[in-house]
């Protein structure tokens, strides 16, 4: 895939609401793209999407997660305002006041406005926010303009999910950069699909035994990846994920793939080293990082003892968990490194 089709698919994916536990809207697009390669796509009991590409080398699980951070309804007030909390590490100050989409039981969207309140006061929580403390989820509500019984009839209730409204997630192009909410981990999904397409076209004897898995619930504990790995039992688990440009981490916002040596656990050093060497060999380069406060599907799978080796690499990303920014060419460079690494795993077997 060339960069422009990859960007088009990314734009389609980021527009889909897919908070943890309510990811149905994005499944149809991912399934369509995976099936277009000619492979069978299956769904497991944890709502992961699988595409198996048999090969002759080690068993490799390649994963990218489909869920995004968002909001969980904790109360429906009589006036129709919703109390919400974060699901997956979202912060209200990253969203600001504005439209959100609440997902009803049938998958339809109910529009709301994330609201903090008026500033024209010398007391109360909004006054305190002006200088004294940070904004928390207890300070915000979602205004729906509907009565509580009307919301119940629509299928909105405690436990419903919400995300930033689709029009606020429209993919922006700024020269060599792209920006939107939910680049994490829709960029990984795009690269996984492109990698799947490349490996399907390769002779079976020249590729590992591949399991491409688009995972559920990464943002709430890597739940889907752990379930999938229990059944696949991979020799190597590879996660494709966006990589924060964060204070104290030597990652810059360019097109080079970012290789995670450390996250919530330590990934396999020899495999991370090999990724960095391959990046140089194929001309895409790499950036090495050691995150103190990040986690991926691969790291969690290895921490659970469900894979012999693990690696995570991906796309340098600024404004993590907000209106995220990445270099457009990183879609292609990460895909190239993924394909080179999978070939290398077979050659080293």
Phi, psi and omega in degrees: 000134175275164187304320185295313174299326178296319179293321178300314179295319178301316179299322178293321182289318183293335180287342183279133173285130180208059175290158182306127178092354179215065190253013187298326185297326183275340184299322183296320180292314181297317179299316178303313183290322179289319179294333179296343177278351180095001181268160174280135179247127180236160177241132179266182184293343178263011179069022167282150174256129185243142169225116183265131176234097185297149178205186187253356184260205179295160176280122186235129174255116177255123185228150170214144186262146183264344183278156178234158175293157181188213185231151177239129179287125180252345179198143172247111184282158181304329181276004178090356174287145181251133167273140183223157171230168180286151170228109180095019173092022177282151178235134183297330180287346172281337182265316186071172178292141179157180187289141173229158177250121175265131185267117178282169184300329181271006179091351177288163185250134176249123184283139174220170178238117174293123192230140175254316179127171185282150182269352187277069180204156177249012177210171177092177187295322181294320176299318178298324182294335186297335182208346195254334185201171181277154176289133177236170180295334178294342183272348187244157170224167173251114178279127182248340184074012181234151176286160183298322180291328176292319177297319179299319180294330179280345182094030175248127188200178174305129183102344176295153180256158177214152177220169174303140184300150187303320183292336176283345181261007179302130185294129180257141176243122181234087183062242181274007187238154174236155183209143176182164160293152170070023167300330173275110001238041179294331175296320177297322179296318178299314180294323178298315180296319178294321177295320176301315180300318181293319184285330177298325182280357182266145176303142184303324182290345185257007182228156174290176172279107194253136173236107176270121186232120172265113197265152174267146164067028177297323185289349180238032174121016179057039188296316183292319181296319179297316179298313182298317183294330177299330181266325182280322185052062185288149169289322180228133173248126181244125175248136172255120185210156175289148193235110188299136165275098191237155178302131178086002180242129184280056178246131179245159187275081175222192189273354183289136175299143180257124183257124185269103174283326180225144171215228175294340171224182177261127173282166187291117186301314183299324179286321175297317176302316182296320177301314180298318179295317178297322177303318177292318184297321183266359172086014179260346182072189178194165171231129178266141180218159175225100185276134175271338185219064176207161180205151180226167175303318184294316180297319180292320179298316180292321179299328178279358181075027186256002176214145179289320181225156179216147172217148171226135173209163183178215198252124174302133188219127174260163181061043183304141182064019176222219176276092194282151182232138177213161176281131186299325183288347180293337174301316181283320184292321178294320178297316179299318180293321177301311182296317179297321181291319179294320175298318181296321177300320179293317182295329182274351184294000000 
